[in-house]
């Protein structure tokens, strides 16, 4: 039996006061190089919760910096965005010793679609815990949120408190009549995890992370998580998942070894639930870890990703040596993630470049399927640097 509870609107500074004069906004259309339709939707609003003197939430210059690993998903005419993590202290970026460290938030935002116009709903919303890096899948009844990490009870920073991994699973939806978020608790995962890769095949959600692969039948109220056989490859995290409606796809990812070095994967696998069988696919041209992907019966389209293993190994080496100056230099001069978009042809078992981001590519954010299109919400544009941008990609 699942438990349902309502997350009430929070008191305090409303996003309406932060966005005064912002009318409903029609999407900005940008044609892709191969005919895809990129639409720039309104940016994610600023976080309204003024919880630390180190963060200038009450200052007139306060803006949304962007959120890595947010809760993100769509149902009906609503896009729900919540939680996420960033480095909001002025001048104190990820490698410049921020007093709070990485900050995890629990503010929530809802983008309402009205025809061709989009507007952020003017109401303060929160989820109970500060949460980032969950796996998320969109369903007609709300966003299924799987695992993640952060802090119980509200926002905090990794330099002042211990980040906790969660096994929580719940469905989150916006109740338009009461202007609240409704949370429906689902069976917890067999173990806590963050950075999982999830997708929906029929009514069953699949999630892969580390060396484990789980499934949950959302159509069965009495169902529990099932532990399934893993893919014929190495354990990994920050992988990318997608579904073509019949199979679950697991793409790329990374693993860190005992000596601190990294392996960045370019392999790809498909799982057929009917046969309980994995198939190895053609390798990707490059690592797309932390990217996003979406599928249909014709194949999979994968966006962005960070595959610079040499930079990753250098950062690890300099961190171990206490050379924070060099770590900062590498991060400051990172030129952004891969802007090429890859398409996978199921019949030919082949990857090719099919499109490109019209701006800086965004990683570390869930893939949101909204009425067949892909929505890419916030995320990172280079290490430690977020963006509030929201894109809708017509397919």
Secondary structure as the mmCIF struct_conf table of DSSP 4:
data_model
#
loop_
_struct_conf.conf_type_id
_struct_conf.id
_struct_conf.beg_label_comp_id
_struct_conf.beg_label_asym_id
_struct_conf.beg_label_seq_id
_struct_conf.end_label_comp_id
_struct_conf.end_label_asym_id
_struct_conf.end_label_seq_id
STRN STRN1 UNK A 4 UNK A 7
HELX_LH_PP_P HELX_LH_PP_P1 UNK A 8 UNK A 8
STRN STRN2 UNK A 9 UNK A 9
HELX_LH_PP_P HELX_LH_PP_P2 UNK A 10 UNK A 11
BEND BEND1 UNK A 12 UNK A 13
HELX_RH_AL_P HELX_RH_AL_P1 UNK A 15 UNK A 18
TURN_TY1_P TURN_TY1_P1 UNK A 19 UNK A 21
STRN STRN3 UNK A 25 UNK A 26
HELX_LH_PP_P HELX_LH_PP_P3 UNK A 27 UNK A 27
STRN STRN4 UNK A 28 UNK A 31
TURN_TY1_P TURN_TY1_P2 UNK A 33 UNK A 34
BEND BEND2 UNK A 35 UNK A 35
STRN STRN5 UNK A 37 UNK A 41
HELX_LH_PP_P HELX_LH_PP_P4 UNK A 42 UNK A 47
TURN_TY1_P TURN_TY1_P3 UNK A 53 UNK A 54
BEND BEND3 UNK A 55 UNK A 55
TURN_TY1_P TURN_TY1_P4 UNK A 57 UNK A 58
BEND BEND4 UNK A 59 UNK A 59
TURN_TY1_P TURN_TY1_P5 UNK A 60 UNK A 61
STRN STRN6 UNK A 68 UNK A 68
TURN_TY1_P TURN_TY1_P6 UNK A 69 UNK A 69
STRN STRN7 UNK A 71 UNK A 75
TURN_TY1_P TURN_TY1_P7 UNK A 76 UNK A 77
STRN STRN8 UNK A 78 UNK A 82
STRN STRN9 UNK A 85 UNK A 86
BEND BEND5 UNK A 89 UNK A 89
TURN_TY1_P TURN_TY1_P8 UNK A 90 UNK A 91
TURN_TY1_P TURN_TY1_P9 UNK A 94 UNK A 97
BEND BEND6 UNK A 99 UNK A 100
BEND BEND7 UNK A 102 UNK A 102
STRN STRN10 UNK A 103 UNK A 104
STRN STRN11 UNK A 107 UNK A 114
TURN_TY1_P TURN_TY1_P10 UNK A 115 UNK A 116
STRN STRN12 UNK A 117 UNK A 120
BEND BEND8 UNK A 122 UNK A 123
STRN STRN13 UNK A 125 UNK A 126
BEND BEND9 UNK A 128 UNK A 129
STRN STRN14 UNK A 130 UNK A 132
BEND BEND10 UNK A 133 UNK A 133
STRN STRN15 UNK A 135 UNK A 139
TURN_TY1_P TURN_TY1_P11 UNK A 140 UNK A 141
STRN STRN16 UNK A 142 UNK A 146
STRN STRN17 UNK A 149 UNK A 151
TURN_TY1_P TURN_TY1_P12 UNK A 152 UNK A 153
BEND BEND11 UNK A 154 UNK A 154
STRN STRN18 UNK A 156 UNK A 157
TURN_TY1_P TURN_TY1_P13 UNK A 158 UNK A 160
BEND BEND12 UNK A 161 UNK A 161
STRN STRN19 UNK A 164 UNK A 165
STRN STRN20 UNK A 169 UNK A 175
TURN_TY1_P TURN_TY1_P14 UNK A 176 UNK A 179
STRN STRN21 UNK A 180 UNK A 186
HELX_LH_PP_P HELX_LH_PP_P5 UNK A 187 UNK A 189
BEND BEND13 UNK A 190 UNK A 191
BEND BEND14 UNK A 194 UNK A 195
STRN STRN22 UNK A 197 UNK A 201
TURN_TY1_P TURN_TY1_P15 UNK A 202 UNK A 203
STRN STRN23 UNK A 204 UNK A 209
STRN STRN24 UNK A 210 UNK A 210
TURN_TY1_P TURN_TY1_P16 UNK A 211 UNK A 211
STRN STRN25 UNK A 212 UNK A 217
TURN_TY1_P TURN_TY1_P17 UNK A 218 UNK A 219
TURN_TY1_P TURN_TY1_P18 UNK A 221 UNK A 222
STRN STRN26 UNK A 226 UNK A 227
HELX_LH_PP_P HELX_LH_PP_P6 UNK A 229 UNK A 231
BEND BEND15 UNK A 232 UNK A 233
STRN STRN27 UNK A 236 UNK A 237
BEND BEND16 UNK A 238 UNK A 238
STRN STRN28 UNK A 240 UNK A 243
BEND BEND17 UNK A 245 UNK A 246
STRN STRN29 UNK A 247 UNK A 251
STRN STRN30 UNK A 254 UNK A 256
TURN_TY1_P TURN_TY1_P19 UNK A 258 UNK A 259
BEND BEND18 UNK A 260 UNK A 260
STRN STRN31 UNK A 262 UNK A 264
STRN STRN32 UNK A 268 UNK A 272
TURN_TY1_P TURN_TY1_P20 UNK A 273 UNK A 276
STRN STRN33 UNK A 277 UNK A 280
HELX_LH_PP_P HELX_LH_PP_P7 UNK A 281 UNK A 284
BEND BEND19 UNK A 285 UNK A 286
TURN_TY1_P TURN_TY1_P21 UNK A 289 UNK A 290
STRN STRN34 UNK A 292 UNK A 296
TURN_TY1_P TURN_TY1_P22 UNK A 297 UNK A 298
STRN STRN35 UNK A 299 UNK A 303
HELX_RH_AL_P HELX_RH_AL_P2 UNK A 309 UNK A 320
TURN_TY1_P TURN_TY1_P23 UNK A 321 UNK A 322
HELX_RH_AL_P HELX_RH_AL_P3 UNK A 324 UNK A 332
TURN_TY1_P TURN_TY1_P24 UNK A 333 UNK A 333
STRN STRN36 UNK A 340 UNK A 345
TURN_TY1_P TURN_TY1_P25 UNK A 346 UNK A 349
STRN STRN37 UNK A 350 UNK A 356
BEND BEND20 UNK A 358 UNK A 360
STRN STRN38 UNK A 363 UNK A 363
BEND BEND21 UNK A 364 UNK A 365
STRN STRN39 UNK A 367 UNK A 370
TURN_TY1_P TURN_TY1_P26 UNK A 371 UNK A 372
STRN STRN40 UNK A 373 UNK A 377
BEND BEND22 UNK A 378 UNK A 378
STRN STRN41 UNK A 380 UNK A 382
TURN_TY1_P TURN_TY1_P27 UNK A 383 UNK A 384
STRN STRN42 UNK A 385 UNK A 386
STRN STRN43 UNK A 390 UNK A 394
#
